Amino acid sequence: MISNKSKNYYLILKETLLVVSFFFCFVFFYIIMFMEKLLLVYNPKSGDGRIRAQLAKVIEIFSNANYRVEVYATKRENDGMEWIEKVGCEFDRIVVCGGDGMFHEAVNGWFQSRSKAPLAYIPSGTVNDFANTHNIPKNDVEAATMIASDGMIDQIDAGLFNDTYFSYVAAFGFATSTAYDTPQTKKRKLGTLAYVLHALEVVDFTHWENNCVSTRIEYEGGMIEGNFLYGQISSSRYVGGMDAFTKGRYDLKDGLLEGVFIRQPMNLSELNSIIASIAKSDIENNPLIVPVQSPWFEFDGESIAWTLDGEYGGEVPHAKIQVVEQQLKVVLPKEEE
């Protein structure tokens, strides 16, 4: 027979187990009900790959801010876009770590998912134009993570190229292919210099006409046509690491896109005038450079190869580009008081 002392022992043990079970159920319930879910999508091959060494610290910062973190490492092109499109609606915040191309994927996945979660960005690429424009630290992963965790939520303009979204730029013409053609190994070793060296390899400097495209460009209130050396439509301060085309013209929430189109130079003198105007950020007073602000642009002519946010955007004879006004919900640095 079991003694009274043993019965008391088992009774106390049973009650203790019930209390412990209740406690863990309460903790689990609290985590499920009150901690926000955060999806962290990162490109392990982006830039110099430094994000992999700091991934644990990134997760720790988010966990300390009471986020329940799910991590997804991309494995191939468009993997991040497809994953965000599939699961984006299940999360309260989506954070992307990579270069401009990775953020481009994320923006498209985010729009397609119809997620209400704000989109945050930890830059770890080579150029990081989006981060430069929005003052997100490029070389300080911890600082960028703090912004992604507790920054200001804002809604800014984006662009739509036919049926593909872009976060800051659509461009064609001279040397734009270097943004997506430059080998990743070169970018890791040389940084932005890799783009310059690759451009020297692929651009035909002796026959400028081979670098030009013929097209008709319509926009709100006007039209231009002819042969163009270069063109870009943006909602950004920085494109390709510089602001010569956008300084004093851009507004990220005005419902307008900034277009700049450079006509084909016919001789060395005209080419030099274009270079001088860009160097001085004086594009308004050169007849070979056409700056335009419009909520939409339409292109018809020969087939043009486009780059969208530094990624290959396809080659098409017709393109409709329009602003998506204040629809991109992002996490940005808080404004200084």
Buried (B, 14 or more C-beta within 10 A) or exposed (E): EEEEEEEEEEEEEEEEEEEEEEEEEEEEEEEEEEBBBBBBBBBBBBBBEEBEEBBEEBBEBBBEBEBBBEBBBBEEEEBBBBBBBEBBEEBBBBBBBBBBBBBBBBBBBBBBBEBEBBBBBBBBBBBBBBBBBBEBBBEEBEBBBBBBBEBEEBBBBBBBBBEBBBBBBBBBBBBBBBBBBBEBEBBBEBEEEBBEEBBEEEBEEEEBEEBBBEBEBBBEEEEBEBBBBBBBBBBBBBBBEBBBBBEEBBEBEBEBBBBBBBBBBEEEEBBEBBEEBBEEBEBEEBEBBBBBBBBBBBBEBEEBBBBBBBBBBBEEEEBBBBBBBBEBBBBBBEEEE
